């Protein structure tokens, strides 16, 4: 691959990354991990997910014994 081809590839990749970032901003997806803190605090579906995960882990741990 020539230097010119490599430079063009980097330019293309940078453009694609910029497009993906701009698309993501419009979806309401938080841009940083800190922005997600507390998002599911009052979500009963999330509480159910946690309960089912705990139940599954307990079942697997009991089977291992």
C-alpha positions as CSV (number, residue, x, y, z in Angstrom):
1,X,0.0,0.0,0.0
2,X,1.4,3.4,-1.0
3,X,1.6,6.3,1.4
4,X,-1.1,8.1,-0.6
5,X,-3.4,5.1,-0.4
6,X,-2.8,4.9,3.4
7,X,-3.5,8.6,3.8
8,X,-6.7,8.3,1.9
9,X,-7.7,5.2,4.0
10,X,-7.1,7.2,7.2
11,X,-9.2,10.1,5.8
12,X,-12.0,7.8,4.9
13,X,-12.0,6.1,8.3
14,X,-12.0,9.4,10.1
15,X,-15.0,10.5,8.1
16,X,-16.8,7.3,8.9
17,X,-16.1,7.7,12.6
18,X,-17.4,11.3,12.5
19,X,-20.6,10.1,10.8
20,X,-21.1,7.3,13.3
21,X,-20.6,9.7,16.2
22,X,-23.1,12.3,14.8
23,X,-25.7,9.5,14.2
24,X,-25.2,8.3,17.8
25,X,-25.8,11.8,19.2
26,X,-29.3,11.9,17.7
27,X,-30.4,8.6,19.3
28,X,-30.4,9.7,22.9
29,X,-27.6,7.3,23.8
30,X,-25.4,8.8,26.5
31,X,-22.0,10.0,25.3
32,X,-20.0,9.0,28.4
33,X,-20.2,6.3,31.0
34,X,-20.8,8.9,33.7
35,X,-24.0,10.0,31.8
36,X,-25.5,6.6,32.4
37,X,-25.2,6.6,36.2
38,X,-28.7,6.3,37.7
39,X,-30.5,5.8,34.4
40,X,-32.4,2.8,35.6
41,X,-33.0,3.8,39.3
42,X,-36.8,3.6,39.1
43,X,-37.2,1.0,36.4
44,X,-39.2,-2.1,37.5
45,X,-38.1,-4.0,34.4
46,X,-34.4,-3.5,35.4
47,X,-35.2,-4.6,38.9
48,X,-36.7,-7.8,37.4
49,X,-33.6,-8.3,35.3
50,X,-31.4,-8.1,38.4
51,X,-33.7,-10.5,40.3
52,X,-33.6,-13.1,37.5
53,X,-29.8,-12.8,37.2
54,X,-29.4,-13.3,40.9
55,X,-31.7,-16.3,40.8
56,X,-29.8,-17.8,37.9
57,X,-26.4,-17.4,39.6
58,X,-27.7,-19.0,42.7
59,X,-29.1,-21.9,40.7
60,X,-25.7,-22.4,38.9
61,X,-23.8,-22.1,42.2
62,X,-26.0,-24.7,43.8
63,X,-25.6,-27.1,40.9
64,X,-21.8,-26.8,41.2
65,X,-21.8,-28.0,44.8
